[in-house]
Structures are given as structure tokens and as C-alpha cells.
Amino acid sequence: MRVLLVGAGGVGTAATRIAARRDFLAHMVVADYDLARAEAAVAALGGRGDRFSALRLDASDQEA
């Protein structure tokens, strides 16, 4: 399963930690308006973060 997680705040970061322990997840993109926050959520997973990537996403940008 591939997942797009929008928001790397407290709840989003907690979701990445839970997802990292699940084998059925093939890849999760952690997207946030603040790229540094998305990258920090992925980096916090350490060695378990190989199936995760960070992306800057502005959900309010209708052109994107």
C-alpha cells in the first residue's frame, strides 16, 4: 500500500511512527507546507524511515 500523508504536525508525525511498524506499507509520502517539518518527521524514524519520503505541499494552492 502507498500512502500520502498530508500534515507533519503532531498527529501526522505520530502516524508515521505507527506506520513505520507496519509491514503492509510499501511507501508513505509525508507532505507538509513546511518541508523542514516533513523532513524532520521522516528523519525521526531513523533506520525505519527507508519507506518514507518528504514533500512540500500547499493544500490550499489550487494550481498545484
N, CA and C of each residue as an Amber inpcrd file, in Angstrom:
protein
   192
   0.8310000  -1.1680000   0.0000000   0.0000000   0.0000000   0.0000000
   0.8850000   1.2430000   0.0000000   0.5110000   2.2320000  -0.7950000
   1.1990000   3.5220000  -0.8310000   0.2700000   4.5710000  -0.2300000
   0.8430000   5.4700000   0.5790000   0.0350000   6.4360000   1.3190000
   0.6080000   7.8360000   1.1520000  -0.2730000   8.8160000   0.9880000
   0.0980000  10.2230000   1.0290000  -0.4560000  10.7760000   2.3310000
   0.4210000  11.1930000   3.2180000   0.0310000  11.7800000   4.4960000
   0.1780000  13.2880000   4.3740000  -0.9170000  14.0110000   4.5210000
  -0.8870000  15.4670000   4.4130000  -0.8930000  16.0450000   5.8200000
   0.2320000  16.6410000   6.1880000   0.3810000  17.2580000   7.5000000
   1.3770000  16.5020000   8.3570000   2.4520000  17.1840000   8.7230000
   3.5060000  16.5530000   9.5250000   3.5990000  17.1880000  10.9060000
   2.4560000  17.6140000  11.4280000   2.4160000  18.1470000  12.7820000
   2.4310000  17.0050000  13.7890000   1.8580000  17.2240000  14.9370000
   1.8540000  16.2100000  15.9890000   1.1670000  14.9220000  15.5890000
  -0.0280000  15.0310000  15.0400000  -0.7860000  13.8390000  14.6450000
  -0.1220000  13.1470000  13.4600000   0.3150000  13.9200000  12.4740000
   0.9730000  13.3370000  11.3080000   2.2630000  12.6150000  11.6660000
   3.0530000  13.2250000  12.5390000   4.3000000  12.5980000  12.9710000
   4.0210000  11.3110000  13.7390000   2.9990000  11.3280000  14.5850000
   2.6160000  10.1080000  15.3090000   2.1760000   9.0240000  14.3310000
   1.4670000   9.4130000  13.2840000   1.0260000   8.4410000  12.2770000
   2.2150000   7.8040000  11.5670000   3.2790000   8.5820000  11.3160000
   4.4600000   7.9990000  10.6700000   5.1180000   6.9710000  11.5730000
   5.1480000   7.2390000  12.8710000   5.7660000   6.2890000  13.8180000
   4.9910000   4.9810000  13.8760000   3.6820000   5.0780000  13.8310000
   2.8520000   3.8700000  13.8230000   3.0280000   3.1280000  12.4990000
   2.9910000   3.8680000  11.3930000   3.1120000   3.2560000  10.0670000
   4.4570000   2.5650000   9.8780000   5.5050000   3.1010000  10.4820000
   6.8420000   2.5140000  10.3360000   6.9060000   1.1060000  10.9200000
   6.0090000   0.8010000  11.8330000   5.9980000  -0.5310000  12.4610000
   5.1110000  -1.5250000  11.7100000   4.4740000  -1.0860000  10.6500000
   3.5560000  -1.9480000   9.9010000   4.2170000  -2.4340000   8.6150000
   4.1430000  -3.7230000   8.3760000   4.7840000  -4.3240000   7.2050000
   4.0120000  -4.1160000   5.9070000   2.7130000  -3.8950000   5.9770000
   1.9030000  -3.7950000   4.7650000   2.1230000  -2.4900000   4.0090000
   2.7880000  -1.5300000   4.6210000   3.0060000  -0.2300000   4.0000000
   4.2220000  -0.2930000   3.0860000   4.0110000  -0.0570000   1.7860000
   5.1270000  -0.0710000   0.8290000   5.8730000   1.2540000   0.8330000
   5.1300000   2.3650000   0.8620000   5.7660000   3.6900000   0.8530000
   4.7800000   4.7290000   1.3720000   5.2960000   5.6870000   2.1370000
   4.4840000   6.8040000   2.6050000   5.1930000   8.1070000   2.2630000
   4.4730000   9.0000000   1.6020000   4.9650000  10.3490000   1.3460000
   4.3950000  11.2390000   2.4440000   5.2810000  11.8890000   3.1780000
   4.8830000  12.8050000   4.2420000   4.9370000  14.2110000   3.6610000
   3.7830000  14.8250000   3.4870000   3.6980000  16.1340000   2.8410000
   3.2590000  17.1980000   3.8380000   3.8890000  18.3560000   3.7450000
   3.5440000  19.4680000   4.6220000   3.8910000  20.7720000   3.9100000
   3.2410000  21.8470000   4.2980000   3.5640000  23.1650000   3.7500000
   5.0020000  23.5370000   4.0920000   5.4390000  23.1040000   5.2640000
   6.8010000  23.3580000   5.7420000   7.6450000  22.1070000   5.4690000
   8.4680000  22.1550000   4.4270000   9.2700000  20.9880000   4.0460000
  10.1540000  20.5110000   5.1880000  10.7140000  21.4340000   5.9560000
  11.5860000  21.0450000   7.0720000  10.8320000  20.1920000   8.0870000
   9.5670000  20.4800000   8.3070000   8.7770000  19.6910000   9.2560000
   8.5210000  18.2910000   8.7030000   8.2440000  18.1850000   7.4080000
   8.0480000  16.8710000   6.7910000   9.3430000  16.0650000   6.8370000
  10.4630000  16.7240000   6.5480000  11.7580000  16.0410000   6.5970000
  12.0990000  15.6020000   8.0130000  11.7560000  16.4120000   9.0030000
  12.0260000  16.0570000  10.4000000  11.2110000  14.8400000  10.8230000
   9.9710000  14.7550000  10.3610000   9.1290000  13.6010000  10.6910000
   9.7240000  12.3160000  10.1260000  10.2470000  12.3900000   8.9050000
  10.8770000  11.2180000   8.2810000  12.2000000  10.8980000   8.9750000
  12.9980000  11.9110000   9.2590000  14.3020000  11.7020000   9.9010000
  14.1500000  11.0980000  11.2900000  13.0750000  11.4360000  11.9860000
  12.8510000  10.9170000  13.3380000  12.6480000   9.4050000  13.3460000
  12.3420000   8.8300000  12.1980000  12.1370000   7.3820000  12.1140000
  13.4510000   6.6150000  12.0940000  14.5430000   7.3120000  11.8510000
  15.8570000   6.6660000  11.8210000  15.9100000   5.5750000  10.7650000
  16.3910000   4.4130000  11.1440000  16.5410000   3.2850000  10.2290000
  15.2290000   2.7280000   9.7190000  14.1290000   3.0550000  10.3910000
  12.8180000   2.5750000   9.9410000  12.2190000   3.4730000   8.8680000
  12.9110000   4.5570000   8.4920000  12.3550000   5.5260000   7.5700000
  12.6690000   5.3060000   6.1080000  13.1900000   4.1420000   5.7520000
  13.5790000   3.9080000   4.3580000  12.3860000   3.8320000   3.4050000
  11.1920000   3.6180000   3.9080000   9.9880000   3.5560000   3.0690000
   9.2250000   4.8810000   3.0580000   9.8570000   5.9320000   3.5680000
   9.2020000   7.2270000   3.7180000   9.9660000   8.2980000   2.9510000
   9.2410000   9.2840000   2.4370000   9.8770000  10.4340000   1.7980000
   9.0990000  11.6880000   2.1770000   9.7860000  12.8280000   2.1120000
   9.1840000  14.1090000   2.4780000   8.9230000  14.9350000   1.2300000
   7.8740000  15.7430000   1.2840000   7.4740000  16.5590000   0.1450000
   6.8470000  17.8500000   0.6530000   7.1500000  18.9670000  -0.0150000
   6.4680000  20.2170000   0.3020000   5.1740000  20.2590000  -0.4960000
   4.0760000  20.5130000   0.2000000   2.7630000  20.5520000  -0.4350000
   1.9260000  21.6480000   0.2040000   1.3810000  22.5160000  -0.6200000
   0.4630000  23.5490000  -0.1530000  -0.9360000  23.1270000  -0.5850000
  -1.6940000  22.5670000   0.3310000  -3.0170000  22.0390000   0.0050000
  -3.9960000  23.1350000  -0.4080000  -3.6860000  24.3850000  -0.0920000
  -4.5790000  25.4780000  -0.4740000  -4.2710000  26.0280000  -1.8670000
  -3.2160000  25.5490000  -2.5080000  -2.8220000  26.0140000  -3.8390000
  -3.5920000  25.2260000  -4.8960000  -4.6050000  25.8360000  -5.4670000
  -5.4520000  25.1490000  -6.4420000  -4.7220000  24.8470000  -7.7440000
  -3.6530000  25.5560000  -8.0430000  -2.8830000  25.3400000  -9.2660000
  -1.9490000  24.1330000  -9.1660000  -1.6330000  23.7200000  -7.9690000
  -0.6360000  22.6510000  -7.7720000  -1.1550000  21.2960000  -8.0970000
